[in-house]
């Protein structure tokens, strides 16, 4: 595997992570805006939305770390051969 291919694959994983996190953050912002607009916001809904976003961000971070670990182990095996 060439060096440029391996770097681009790592960059693609990171960009996928950023895209997902940004899209999910936008979705949560829309939900929060709709709740405020309709008068349904409360401290409990805000706490729930914060908890959901932290959980999803944590899972997305773990996904990216796992992908990069797999990528790094495959890259190290190819370099040792």
C-alpha positions as CSV (number, residue, x, y, z in Angstrom):
1,X,0.0,0.0,0.0
2,X,1.5,3.3,-0.9
3,X,2.0,6.1,1.6
4,X,-0.5,8.5,-0.2
5,X,-3.2,5.9,-0.2
6,X,-2.9,5.2,3.5
7,X,-2.9,8.9,4.4
8,X,-5.9,9.6,2.2
9,X,-7.8,6.7,3.8
10,X,-7.2,8.1,7.3
11,X,-8.3,11.5,6.1
12,X,-11.5,10.0,4.7
13,X,-12.3,8.3,8.0
14,X,-11.8,11.6,9.8
15,X,-14.0,13.5,7.3
16,X,-16.7,10.9,7.6
17,X,-16.6,11.4,11.4
18,X,-16.8,15.2,11.0
19,X,-19.7,14.9,8.5
20,X,-21.7,12.6,10.7
21,X,-21.1,14.7,13.9
22,X,-22.0,17.9,12.0
23,X,-25.2,16.4,10.5
24,X,-26.3,14.9,13.9
25,X,-25.6,18.2,15.7
26,X,-27.7,20.0,13.1
27,X,-30.5,17.6,13.6
28,X,-30.5,18.1,17.3
29,X,-30.4,21.9,16.8
30,X,-33.5,21.6,14.6
31,X,-35.3,19.5,17.2
32,X,-34.4,22.1,19.9
33,X,-35.6,24.9,17.7
34,X,-38.9,23.2,17.0
35,X,-39.4,22.5,20.6
36,X,-38.7,26.2,21.6
37,X,-40.9,27.5,18.7
38,X,-43.9,25.4,19.9
39,X,-43.4,26.1,23.6
40,X,-42.5,22.6,24.5
41,X,-39.0,23.3,25.7
42,X,-38.1,22.6,29.4
43,X,-35.0,21.9,31.3
44,X,-35.8,18.2,31.1
45,X,-35.9,18.2,27.3
46,X,-32.7,20.2,27.1
47,X,-31.0,17.8,29.4
48,X,-32.3,14.9,27.4
49,X,-31.0,16.4,24.1
50,X,-27.6,17.1,25.7
51,X,-27.4,13.5,26.9
52,X,-28.4,12.1,23.5
53,X,-25.8,14.3,21.7
54,X,-23.0,13.4,24.2
55,X,-23.9,9.7,23.8
56,X,-23.9,9.8,20.0
57,X,-20.7,11.9,19.8
58,X,-19.0,9.4,22.1
59,X,-20.1,6.5,19.9
60,X,-19.0,8.3,16.8
61,X,-15.6,9.0,18.4
62,X,-15.2,5.3,19.4
63,X,-16.1,4.3,15.8
64,X,-13.4,6.6,14.4
65,X,-10.8,5.4,16.8
66,X,-11.7,1.8,16.0
67,X,-11.4,2.5,12.3
68,X,-8.1,4.2,12.7
69,X,-6.8,1.4,14.9
70,X,-7.7,-1.2,12.3
71,X,-6.2,1.0,9.6
72,X,-3.0,1.5,11.6
73,X,-2.6,-2.2,12.4
74,X,-3.1,-3.1,8.7
75,X,-0.6,-0.4,7.7
76,X,1.9,-1.7,10.2
77,X,1.6,-5.3,8.9
78,X,2.1,-4.1,5.3
79,X,5.2,-2.1,6.3
80,X,6.7,-5.1,8.1
81,X,6.5,-7.4,5.1
